[in-house]
Amino acid sequence: MSNQHKAGVAFIDGEYQPINQARIPILDWGFLRSDANQDTISVWDGLFFRLDDHLDRFERNVAKLRMTCPYSRNQIHSIMNECVCRTGLKDAYVQIIMTRGVPPLGIRDPRRCKNQFYAFCIPYVWIATPQQQDKGLHLIVSSICRIPPESVDPTIKHYHWLDFEMGLLDAFDRGGDTVVLQDRDGHITEGPGFNLFLVQNGSITTPESGVLDGMTRRTLFELCAELEIRCTATSIPATQITSSGEVFISTTAGGIIPVTTVNNQIIGDGLVGPITRALRDLYWEKRGSGWHGTPIEKLS
Ligand SMILES: Cc1ncc(COP(=O)(O)O)c(C=O)c1O
């Protein structure tokens, strides 16, 4: 396929464009008001992961935001497929996006906007470098609270990330690699692009509410069942993080990634723990064998 799409491709206004030339209209409320929903799907070894689950989540959230997608589910799948084919990437990161769009000039009624669909494909994104994955991340538990679910529904994959962004800057100032935010009652929520898991006495917990129902989080429950490890979604006080034996995060952008330091405090013996390692190995082994995979058609 064309070399100009090797670094990535975007689908905007019905056309495929090289990623570094792709632009959206400045008056789109997706930009001006963060009025958008997205889903991010990974491609590994030429296979989409959990494609139907991602499309279900996308459609559900588009409906929650009272938007209308101009493309059918099959058409979205074809656009995604075409994006990947044009890049020729076997390992890729594909994002599909609905924005409120642009209203008639001077109109402030979201119902009058023409909803827009965009998509792009770029090389696979890792939340952590290979060195960070081997060593484990240093996580900072920020005092910044996640936007309350009563204000913005966290099960919508939205771009309301100012809390995460300020939390990240705070984490970097404190020597951390990334951040997790608490809710207003001091319970753990999630971080910029990931869900969090704690291992205590051989059992795993993850926050039950106030978080995105991450696809990798969902995958973790399946992997835990296979390894006969108890995994429960529950309310977790942030104070429990540092007393955990192991901590890890889950994300489309890297799978399962260990955390070995929290707020400058070493977790366990400071090394990647056996349960995290077993889950991570199983995750990549199963992905390599095509688990939950949908082939990219005509990918050369
Ligand atoms: C806020 C938030 N939580 C959790 C996740 C992890 O979800 P998934 O496993 O579907 O990538 C993401 C992914 O981008 C996210 O943005």
The ligand as an SDF file (V2000), in Angstrom:
LIG
                    3D

 16 16  0  0  0  0  0  0  0  0999 V2000
  -10.1370    6.4210   31.4420 C   0  0  0  0  0  0  0  0  0  0  0  0
   -9.7820    5.0720   30.9390 C   0  0  0  0  0  0  0  0  0  0  0  0
   -9.9010    4.0090   31.7590 N   0  0  0  0  0  0  0  0  0  0  0  0
   -9.5810    2.7710   31.3510 C   0  0  0  0  0  0  0  0  0  0  0  0
   -9.0890    2.5430   30.0750 C   0  0  0  0  0  0  0  0  0  0  0  0
   -8.7160    1.1360   29.6500 C   0  0  0  0  0  0  0  0  0  0  0  0
   -9.6740    0.6480   28.7640 O   0  0  0  0  0  0  0  0  0  0  0  0
   -9.3080   -0.4260   27.6380 P   0  0  0  0  0  0  0  0  0  0  0  0
   -8.8460   -1.6360   28.3360 O   0  0  0  0  0  0  0  0  0  0  0  0
  -10.5860   -0.5950   26.8820 O   0  0  0  0  0  0  0  0  0  0  0  0
   -8.2170    0.1890   26.8150 O   0  0  0  0  0  0  0  0  0  0  0  0
   -8.9810    3.6150   29.1810 C   0  0  0  0  0  0  0  0  0  0  0  0
   -8.4830    3.4010   27.8200 C   0  0  0  0  0  0  0  0  0  0  0  0
   -8.1840    4.3190   27.0990 O   0  0  0  0  0  0  0  0  0  0  0  0
   -9.3310    4.9100   29.6180 C   0  0  0  0  0  0  0  0  0  0  0  0
   -9.2260    5.9720   28.8110 O   0  0  0  0  0  0  0  0  0  0  0  0
  1  2  1  0
  2  3  1  0
  2 15  2  0
  3  4  2  0
  4  5  1  0
  5  6  1  0
  5 12  2  0
  6  7  1  0
  7  8  1  0
  8  9  2  0
  8 10  1  0
  8 11  1  0
 12 13  1  0
 12 15  1  0
 13 14  2  0
 15 16  1  0
M  END
$$$$
